[in-house]
Amino acid sequence: MHETLKAPRKLAVDGSHSLPLVRGGVLLLAAWFLLCPPEAEARGRYYNHSSTIETSHPDWMSWVPGQTNLAALSLPGTHDTMSFHGGVLVQTQSMPLRTQLEAGIRVLDIRCRHIDDRFTIHHGEVYQQANFDDVLQATIQFLREHPTETVLMKVQQEHEAENTTRSFAETFAWYRSQSAYSPYLWTGTYLPSLDQVRGRIVILQAFSGGSYGVRWPSDGSSASFDIQDEWEVTWVWNIPAKWEQARAQFMETNSGSASVMYVNFLSGSSHTGGVYPYTVASGEGSVYRGTNDQALEYLVAGNVQRTGVVMMDFPGAGLIDAIIAHNFRLVPVTVQPRSDFDFIFKSVAWSFSGDAQERWNQEKTFLSNVLPGRTWQWMALKSQASFVQYSEGLSSESSEIDGYTHAALTVRSLSTAVSQSSLQAAVISRLPLLTGEAQSRAIGLYGHLATSFPFQSWMVVVKKAPGGLENWAYATYGINPVYKVQLGDYLYAVWGYDAQ
């Protein structure tokens, strides 16, 4: 179906507030720091150096078909998952493990030092104030509360062993045998389907001796894995080269076999060059963009259909959400993952830029890639605008970002049974009675149309003058009838569709 971009005339640019979303009913829109890492709120939400995060996906695997092999998924993961202590040279994460899992992280990188026949968690020689029991208990508790999920856990030996009477593998076997852990550990040697491991931890074995999980290859590739982990970034001007390595892996993942698990580490550092993990993730001021920033832009631009496993330092909400979003492609169009879509759209909207038409095009590109086969309505509106409609499918609106609000929803059909003349007459008869700002006018006109034509679903957009494509862009897909009229300072656009 052909998309027609409509641009009602002008609209004021001062700040009005968007309205809350009501599902299943009426929808109303209304410089590089050497010692300290950047602030938590990075532009675009690609980077987060906070213990909290503005997204939540505790059950996102619930809508993924159970027969899907884990290798076919797009999985957000954290590099050196438990590395919180030791300063900027060592720290790679800021969110506690449970917060990471709640946010949607599903691949963990757990580094264990073998000491006293037990495992402590280390980053190099730095003890991370946690033991392997802490990791297992937190992960298992999460899975008990969210049994549709699975967590992949890469386990490897870190630093020097001390005071041990058995091998690293034998101590792992001891942990596996504990009754509190064994029911939740899947230690098969192949990559399973999701239904085989829901509610369980899949061990990725990155240590020698025995067979306790899916073997993580020491050289980066095997029949099951293809891994990019070029971690050494000697100087800040090497960050672009690191990104190119990550981008190449995304491209390989996109065209590679669905039975191979592609792993892409965005992380990097160099102690000798003063390049810290946060530097690579967030960038060096305005000179060198970080890998997290580049990855988010790349994924939102619709470059791949599968991301594979993406291992990150200090991941932001937008980046986590953009990765998870690529799993929407795996679900039938009848599946409506509403809560996850709402969080994802709100986060990803921070990546949109430019005028209204440019933002509208970016929305269209992202959603068409991650959720193909659905009929969409997109909007990008500057302040002093409101819309009202009925939606039972996927729908979300962003907060105001740089003066713009973004919205998207799915519909069944964009046909209408109401004639152009009937629609025009109904609108004209109501306009003189509308009062207040854009919000109240949109509600009033919508109510009138819903009463007059209850068999039809309606979109009503009201915008205060002035406007133009730089301030207001929406799609009507060339449907008929569409009625647009300006009265006084307000411009009204109305069209019908069948709600999903």
Buried (B, 14 or more C-beta within 10 A) or exposed (E): EEEEBBBBBBBBBEEBEBBEBEBEEBBBBBEBBEEEBBEBEBEBBBBBBBEEBBBBBBBBBBBBBEEBBBBBBBBBBBBBBBBBBBEBBBBBBBBBBEBBBBBBBBBBBBBBBBBEEBBBBBBBEBBBEBBBBBBBBBBBEBBEEBEBBBBBBBBBBBBEBEEBEEBBBBBBBEBBEEEEBEEBBBBBEEBBBBEBBBBBBBBBBBBEEBEBBBBBBEEEEBEBBBBBBBBBBBEBEBBEEBBEBBBEBBEBBBEBEEEBBBBBBBBBBBEEBBBBBBBBBBBBEEEBBBBBBBBBBBBBBBBBBBBBBBBBBBBBBBBBBBBBBBBBBBBEEEEBBBBBBBBBBBBBBBBBBBBBBBBBBBBBBBBBBBBEEBBBBBBBBBBBBBBBBBBBBBBBBBEBBEEBBBBBBBBBBBEBEBEEEBBBEBBEEBBEEBEEBBBEBBBBBBBBBBEBBEEBBBBBBBBBBBBBBBBBBBBBBEBBBBBBBBEEBBBBBBBBBBBB
